[in-house]
Amino acid sequence: MSYHIIHILHHNSYLSVDQGFLVLKAGNTERRAPLSEIIIVIVSARGVSFSGNSLAEIIKNGGVILHCDEKYKPIGKTVGLSTVIHAQTFQRQIEKSETFNNKLWNNIIKVKIENQAQVLDLIDKTHKLWDYIHSKNYDEGNCARHYWKHYFSAFGKQAPAGRERMGAENTINQMLNYAYAVLSALCHRSIVAHGLHTSPGIHHKFRFKTDPLLYDLMEPLRPFCDLLLLDIFTSQPELTINIFAKEFSKRLVNLSLQFQKTNTKLIYAIDRYISSVAQCFYTGYVRVLNIPRIENIQT
């Protein structure tokens, strides 16, 4: 099965459903995609209308709707109700001890730092992340500062002074925030599908209107977005966020990793990763954790 990320970039577009297909009408053009293959619909235009049942059909088929403003800043998500599919898995998720959570988190953050190190290696930056890993110094804050300093230097004059999250003004940071939001929607979709709940986190603490588990599980996947941004920027130095939004989704869907001597799409690897987290909670064994790694990217 091939998956689709649908971008809505034209104002006053209209979405409807017809015989198992999502139909997008924008001006004089019409696009169709099987509902069963749609993973994300990204709304980045004004005046977009949904027919009475199109919204429900997208969600019912496992899709997520990501809402952005006119500057591509993500402002919200529409996802299905977080019904717990596997009650025992969820029960064990909320009952796990702090010791277990710390062990699980150390494994997750270690792979994040390894993936960041792989990004810097791929762009020929001299760095100390491998030294931190070998010494088992998984200080996320220190590693992040070191990583961003070297990563942003690859953008030359367009490089931001530092990492901005909320209200980012630099275009590079805006692109990263957009990419992470798309990734977040993918992860959220898998978390719900595998019987977990986004509220009880592993490391991040619950705050009103937050999804701690989602933030936790995204961490080792963020460097994939960083690498895709660099690749797109290298081929198009005058990159705008409009161009990036379309190109990023295309590359994200097609990105492949090698797994057990076979190639698999990153979106499948993410789903397998979330499934392995559910197994960790259910079995109590961290060794079943299976996190996608940048070193396995197929070029």
Helices and strands as residue ranges (DSSP letters): E 4-8, E 14-18, E 21-26, E 29-34, G 35-37, E 38-43, E 49-50, H 54-60, E 64-68, E 74-78, H 87-95, H 98-122, H 129-134, H 140-152, G 153-158, H 171-193, H 212-218, G 219-221, H 222-235, H 241-254, E 256-259, E 262-265, H 266-283, G 286-288, G 294-296
